Amino acid sequence: MAESQYICTSCGEVGKPKTNTKGSFWMEVLLGLFFVIPGVFYSFWRLGNKVYACPACGNETVIPTDTPMGQKLLKDLKQERKTS
């Protein structure tokens, strides 16, 4: 999914998004060391909650450029750069 181009709806950055994992690595370590069962559940929750984020601004508002909305944003961005 992340191989295609994405555009950020917040800042207009175009490119490959970065992957963000929700939760805390250190919380995962602590739970794994002291509370094994909750630690396993927390690890699975973190693995299942990875999201794509903009590499420039960090917002999770990236959409593929091959969608209708992505095409519209690309067109608007190109027009804005021409007038600037």
C-alpha positions as a printed Julia matrix, in Angstrom:
84×3 Matrix{Float64}:
   0.0     0.0     0.0
   2.79    2.48    0.83
   4.62    1.92   -2.47
   2.43    4.42   -4.34
   2.57    8.19   -4.0
   0.54    9.88   -1.3
  -0.44   13.5    -0.72
  -0.98   15.15    2.65
  -4.28   16.99    2.9
  -2.83   19.26    5.6
   0.42   20.52    4.07
   0.37   19.28    0.46
   3.53   17.16    0.71
   3.7    14.51   -2.02
   5.73   11.33   -1.61
   6.03    8.13    0.35
   4.44    8.33    3.82
   6.14    7.22    7.0
   4.61    4.55    9.25
   3.63    5.54   12.78
   2.94    2.98   15.47
   0.52    4.07   18.17
   1.37    3.54   21.8
   4.67    3.58   23.65
   7.64    1.29   23.1
   8.72    1.71   26.73
   5.24    0.81   28.0
   5.42   -2.32   25.86
   8.79   -3.23   27.41
   7.56   -2.62   30.97
   4.38   -4.62   30.45
   6.34   -7.41   28.79
   8.8    -7.63   31.69
   6.41   -7.34   34.63
   2.95   -8.27   33.32
   3.38  -10.84   30.57
  -0.24  -11.35   29.48
  -1.14   -7.62   29.28
   2.21   -7.07   27.57
   1.33   -9.55   24.83
  -2.07   -7.91   24.29
  -0.47   -4.46   24.2
   2.09   -5.65   21.64
  -0.64   -7.04   19.38
  -2.63   -3.82   19.76
   0.4    -1.75   18.73
   1.12   -3.98   15.73
  -2.48   -3.65   14.56
  -2.57    0.13   14.89
   0.09    1.26   12.44
  -0.95    4.28   10.41
   0.55    6.25    7.54
   1.65    9.79    8.33
   3.07   12.7     6.38
   6.89   12.77    6.5
   6.87   16.59    6.5
   4.24   17.56    9.09
   3.52   14.24   10.84
  -0.26   14.42   10.39
  -2.15   11.23    9.61
  -4.04   12.97    6.8
  -2.36   11.33    3.8
  -4.35    9.91    0.89
  -3.21    8.05   -2.25
  -2.67   10.26   -5.3
  -4.46    7.75   -7.53
  -7.83    8.45   -5.86
 -10.25   11.13   -7.12
  -9.58   13.36   -4.09
  -5.82   12.83   -4.43
  -5.99   13.84   -8.1
  -7.97   16.97   -7.19
  -5.44   17.95   -4.52
  -2.53   17.41   -6.94
  -4.24   19.57   -9.56
  -4.94   22.33   -7.01
  -1.36   22.16   -5.74
   0.07   22.49   -9.28
  -2.19   25.47  -10.01
  -1.19   27.14   -6.75
   2.52   26.71   -7.53
   2.04   28.17  -11.03
   0.45   31.33   -9.62
   3.11   31.75   -6.91
